[in-house]
Each structure stands twice: as C-alpha cells, then as structure tokens.
Amino acid sequence: MSTQRSTTNNSCQQDAEFAPVTSTMTDQIHNAWLHAVLDVLEGLHHTCPSCKNGEVKAVFFGDQQSRRGYILAWCDRCNTGIHISRAKANKNVHIESRDPDNPLHKQIPNFRPIF
C-alpha cells in the first residue's frame, strides 16, 4: 500500500509517494542483520538480509584481553551494512586489532548503514 504525502521544504511543496516503513519492518531488518553478523563471526556464510543476493562479511575489532570492541559488517554486493559498538566476542571469534594503522581498516568498504 502506498500513501501520498505532501511536504513543504523551504517554501517548496512536493508530493511524495512512498510505502510506509513500520517499526516492525525496521525490527525485522535489524534482527536479520544481527543474526547474519553472528553467523559470519562464527565462521558461517550468510546471505545479505537486505538484497538477498550478496554475502555478508564481518570483522570484529577490539581488545584481545577484554574481548570487547566493535563489529563492522557489510554486504559484498549491495554495499549495505551495520556498525555494532560495545560488543563482546565469544572465545571462538577472531579479534582484529583496532589500531588505526591496521591495514584491514582500509579493505573495508565505505558501506551504507541499514538505518
């Protein structure tokens, strides 16, 4: 179902047609990405929850001792992704140094966040 909405922006009126995004849809996409990231960090392959064609890639950057850090995950096809901060890695998750000089930082594409 599409809805027509009239918006005013800087004295310019535009008619925009859009499909309303509900919080349920947002939650479903977010949860699908979280499941994909967990699978990839465990060494499994996962299809992109957004485009359904690409493969999700993920890297955990953090501190080896505390096993805390952040995760960058993205689709190798549609270039959407997610940044998860304040994450704690399980003992079987590989942790990359979060040092800015880590060459892996430059290999991660500038992906478009899902939200």
C-alpha positions in Angstrom: 0.0 0.0 0.0 1.4 3.4 -0.9 0.5 6.7 0.7 0.6 10.1 -0.9 2.0 12.8 1.3 2.5 16.5 0.7 5.6 18.0 2.2 6.8 21.6 2.5 10.5 22.3 2.4 11.9 25.8 2.1 8.7 27.2 0.6 8.7 24.3 -2.0 5.8 21.9 -2.0 6.4 18.4 -3.2 4.2 15.4 -3.5 6.0 12.2 -2.4 4.6 8.7 -2.9 6.1 6.1 -0.5 5.4 2.8 1.2 5.2 3.5 4.9 8.0 1.9 6.9 6.8 0.4 10.2 8.7 -0.3 13.3 8.0 -4.0 12.8 9.8 -3.8 9.4 12.7 -2.0 10.9 13.0 -4.5 13.8 12.9 -7.4 11.3 15.7 -6.0 9.2 17.8 -5.1 12.2 17.3 -8.6 13.7 18.1 -10.3 10.4 21.3 -8.3 10.2 22.2 -9.2 13.8 21.7 -12.9 13.1 23.7 -12.7 9.9 26.6 -11.0 11.7 26.6 -13.6 14.5 26.7 -16.4 11.9 29.6 -14.8 10.0 31.6 -14.2 13.1 31.2 -17.9 13.9 32.6 -18.8 10.5 29.4 -19.5 8.7 28.3 -18.0 5.4 25.2 -15.8 5.3 23.2 -14.2 2.5 22.6 -10.5 2.8 19.3 -9.7 4.6 18.9 -6.6 2.5 19.4 -7.6 -1.1 19.2 -11.4 -0.7 22.0 -11.8 -3.3 25.3 -10.8 -1.7 27.3 -12.4 1.1 27.7 -10.7 4.5 31.3 -10.0 5.6 32.1 -9.0 9.1 35.2 -8.0 11.2 35.4 -7.7 14.9 37.9 -5.0 16.0 38.8 -5.0 19.7 41.0 -5.7 22.6 42.3 -9.3 22.8 42.4 -9.3 26.6 38.9 -7.9 27.4 37.4 -9.3 24.2 35.4 -6.1 23.8 35.2 -3.9 20.7 33.0 -3.2 17.7 31.9 -5.0 14.6 31.7 -3.8 11.1 29.6 -5.9 8.8 28.6 -5.3 5.1 27.2 -7.0 2.0 29.8 -7.6 -0.7 27.1 -6.9 -3.3 24.7 -4.1 -2.3 27.2 -2.4 0.0 24.8 -2.0 2.9 25.9 -2.8 6.4 25.8 -2.3 10.1 28.2 -1.0 12.8 27.8 -2.6 16.2 29.6 -0.9 19.1 30.3 -2.1 22.6 30.3 -5.8 21.6 31.8 -8.7 23.5 33.3 -11.5 21.5 32.9 -15.2 22.3 36.1 -17.1 22.8 36.0 -18.6 19.2 35.6 -15.2 17.5 38.8 -13.8 15.8 39.5 -10.3 17.0 41.4 -7.8 14.9 43.4 -5.0 16.4 41.5 -1.8 16.4 44.7 0.1 15.9 44.0 2.7 13.1 47.2 1.5 11.3 45.7 -2.0 10.9 45.6 -2.5 7.1 42.3 -4.3 7.4 40.6 -0.9 8.1 41.4 0.2 4.5 40.0 -3.0 3.0 36.5 -2.5 4.4 34.3 -0.6 2.0 32.5 2.6 3.0 29.2 0.8 3.3 25.7 2.4 3.6 24.3 1.8 7.1 20.9 -0.1 7.1 19.4 2.8 9.1 
